[in-house]
Amino acid sequence: QVQLVESGGGLVQPGGSLRLSCAASGSIFSIYAMGWYLQTPGKQRDLVARITAGRNTNYADSVKGRFTIPRDNAKKTLYLQMNSLKPEDTAVYYCNADQSLTPLYSWGQGTQVTVSS
C-alpha cells in the first residue's frame, strides 16, 4: 500500500511563499499523475494543481500564475511551490496520485497552510 506524507505547511503572511512536499512510498510513483488538493472546514477536497506522468500541468484558476507543481521521480516526491499567498489559500493541503482524476490511494494527514497577518 502506497503511503503519502505531506509536509511543509505553516503560518505565512499574505504575499509570502511556502513549498509543500509529498513523499510517496512504493516503486510506481513515476507512472501516475499526481495532484495537490485543498480542503477547508465543512467543504469537499478540491484539486488545485496536477502534473501528469509526462509532466503536463494544470491549475485551478484560483492559483494559476502563483503555484507550480514540480515532481522529482527519483526522490518519489511531489512539490507545491506556493507564491504570492492569499488568506483564501488557507486550508489543509493533501496530495494523491490519480487515474483519470480518480484519487488512487488513502489520504495522508495533510499539511496545514495558514495565510494571515
C-alpha positions in Angstrom: 0.0 0.0 0.0 1.4 3.4 -1.0 1.7 5.9 1.7 1.7 9.6 1.2 3.2 12.0 3.7 2.7 15.7 3.2 4.9 18.4 4.9 6.0 22.0 4.6 2.9 23.8 5.8 2.8 26.6 8.3 1.8 30.2 9.0 2.8 32.8 6.5 1.9 36.4 5.9 0.0 37.4 2.8 2.3 37.7 -0.2 4.7 35.1 1.2 5.8 31.8 -0.1 5.8 28.2 1.0 6.9 24.9 -0.6 5.0 21.8 0.3 6.4 18.3 -0.1 4.7 15.0 -0.6 6.8 11.9 -0.1 5.4 8.7 -1.6 6.4 5.1 -0.8 6.2 2.5 -3.4 8.0 1.9 -6.7 5.4 3.1 -9.2 5.4 6.8 -8.3 6.5 7.9 -11.8 3.7 6.3 -13.8 0.8 8.2 -12.4 -0.5 11.7 -12.5 -0.1 13.4 -9.1 -2.1 16.3 -7.6 -2.4 18.6 -4.7 -5.8 19.1 -3.2 -7.0 21.6 -0.6 -9.8 21.3 2.0 -11.3 23.9 4.3 -13.7 23.0 7.2 -17.1 21.8 6.0 -16.1 21.7 2.4 -15.1 19.0 0.0 -11.5 18.4 -1.0 -10.7 20.2 -4.3 -7.9 19.6 -6.8 -5.8 22.8 -7.2 -2.8 21.5 -9.2 -2.0 18.4 -11.1 1.0 17.1 -13.0 0.8 14.1 -15.4 3.5 11.4 -15.8 4.5 13.3 -18.9 4.9 16.5 -16.8 1.9 18.3 -18.3 0.5 20.6 -15.6 -3.0 22.0 -14.9 -4.0 24.5 -12.2 -7.2 25.8 -10.7 -8.0 29.3 -11.8 -7.6 30.5 -8.2 -3.9 29.5 -8.1 -2.9 29.9 -11.7 0.3 32.0 -12.0 1.1 31.7 -8.3 1.5 28.0 -7.7 3.7 25.4 -9.5 3.8 21.6 -9.1 7.1 20.1 -9.8 7.8 16.4 -9.3 11.0 14.5 -8.6 10.5 10.9 -9.7 13.9 9.8 -8.4 13.1 11.0 -4.9 9.4 9.9 -5.3 8.5 13.4 -4.1 5.9 15.9 -5.3 6.1 19.5 -4.5 3.8 22.5 -4.5 5.6 25.9 -4.7 3.2 28.5 -3.4 3.9 32.1 -4.1 2.0 35.4 -3.5 -0.1 33.6 -0.9 -3.5 35.0 -0.1 -5.7 34.5 3.0 -8.1 32.5 0.9 -5.3 29.9 0.3 -5.7 28.9 4.0 -6.5 25.2 4.0 -5.2 21.7 4.7 -3.3 20.5 1.6 -3.2 16.9 0.6 -1.5 15.0 -2.3 -2.6 11.9 -4.1 -1.9 10.0 -7.3 -4.8 9.7 -9.7 -6.0 7.8 -12.7 -8.4 9.8 -14.9 -8.8 12.2 -12.0 -9.9 9.5 -9.6 -7.6 9.5 -6.5 -5.9 6.2 -6.1 -4.6 6.0 -2.5 -5.7 6.6 1.0 -5.3 10.2 2.0 -2.4 11.2 4.3 -2.7 13.5 7.2 -2.3 16.6 5.1 -0.4 19.8 5.9 -2.0 23.0 7.3 -1.3 26.2 5.4 -2.4 29.4 7.2 -2.1 32.7 5.5 -2.6 35.6 7.9 -1.1 38.8 9.0 
